[in-house]
C-alpha cells in the first residue's frame, strides 16, 4: 500500500473542498459536492460558500432555500445542516437511526418518561400535514394530548421521530436575528418521498469524494453513524487503500486525484463548524492537535477559523463593524498583506454598509 503524507492529505482536502482555488459553479452544485453544510447558525453556511465560490452573494443561497432546492434540518452528527433536497432524500434515512438515539438523552427523557413513540409520531404528523408551524405552536398543541412539564421540548422530540425541515426563512442571510423556527414535514416540503431504507454505501462513497482519503473512524466521526467498518469491508474491492504516517489504512475512490503536496494554498476564512475542519476523527490534516485542544476549551470547536498555508492559523470574530483576527502562531511578513486583503473582502461581504476595519492581534 502507498503511504500518503500529512501535507498531501492537507492539499487533497483543500482541493476537494474547493479551498485551494475558488471555483465557478452554481451554489447548488457545490452543496452537492460538500454533501451537507453545517448550518446550526443561519449565517455560517453563507461564509463557507463565499470562501469556495468565485462569484457568490448571500441572495444566491437565500433563493435556493426559498425555492426548496436546498433544505435545512437535522442530519449528520444530529445537528442542523443544509443539503440539496435530492441528497436529503437518501441522507436523512441513512442517519435517522442515529438521530432517533438522541431521545435517550436525559433532556428528552425528562419531558416524557414513558412516551409512546408511535402514538406521538402519528399525532405529530397529523398536526403538521399540510401545515408549517412554529416550534411554540407545535409544543402548545401537542401538550394538550401529551401533558408534560416541558412542552417546549415537544417540537424537538417530534423532529427526532419524524423527518422535518425548517421553513426557508430560518436559514436565510441574517436569520440569526430571529430565533423563531417553523417546520414542515420533509416529504411535503420537498414534494417527493424519502428513501425507504438507509444507504450507507452511497454515503461513504460521497464522503470519500469530498473528504477522502479517510479511515473508517473518520467517516463515522463526520456522519455520526457507527458500525461502518463492515460496509467499507464490502466496498473495499472498489476502493483504493493507502496508509498515513501512523500506518493507519485510509480508503479512497480509485480515480480520485491526490493533490501535489506543493500545491499553493491561499488564505481562507472558514465559519464555525465548517465540515472541512470537523470531517475527520484525526484532524491533523487541517488543524494541529494543540490548536484543536485550544478550541475545545473555548467552545467545543465552535469558533470561526482561518487557514494559512492550508492549516488553521487562528480564529476570527466580528467585533461590531470590525473583523478581528487572533493568530495562534506567528504571522510571516509575506502572509500579513494577503490575510488582511482576504479579511477585508469578507468584512465587506458580511457588513457592506458599515464602516469597519480589519484588526490583527498579536499571536498568542
FENSULRA-V355592 format. One record per helix or strand of 2 or more residues. SS is the DSSP state (h for helix, s for strand). FROM is the first residue (numbers start at 1). LEN is the number of residues. If there is no record, write none. Layout:
# FENSULRA-V355592
ss=SS from=FROM len=LEN
ss=SS from=FROM len=LEN
This chain:
# FENSULRA-V355592
ss=s from=2 len=2
ss=h from=6 len=11
ss=h from=27 len=8
ss=s from=37 len=2
ss=h from=44 len=7
ss=h from=58 len=9
ss=s from=70 len=5
ss=h from=76 len=3
ss=s from=80 len=5
ss=h from=85 len=20
ss=h from=106 len=4
ss=h from=117 len=12
ss=s from=133 len=2
ss=h from=135 len=11
ss=h from=151 len=11
ss=s from=164 len=3
ss=h from=168 len=4
ss=h from=175 len=3
ss=s from=182 len=4
ss=h from=186 len=5
ss=h from=200 len=12
ss=h from=216 len=8
ss=h from=229 len=10
ss=s from=239 len=5
ss=s from=249 len=5
ss=s from=268 len=3
ss=h from=275 len=4
ss=h from=289 len=11
ss=s from=305 len=4
ss=s from=311 len=9
ss=s from=322 len=6
ss=h from=333 len=18
ss=s from=358 len=3
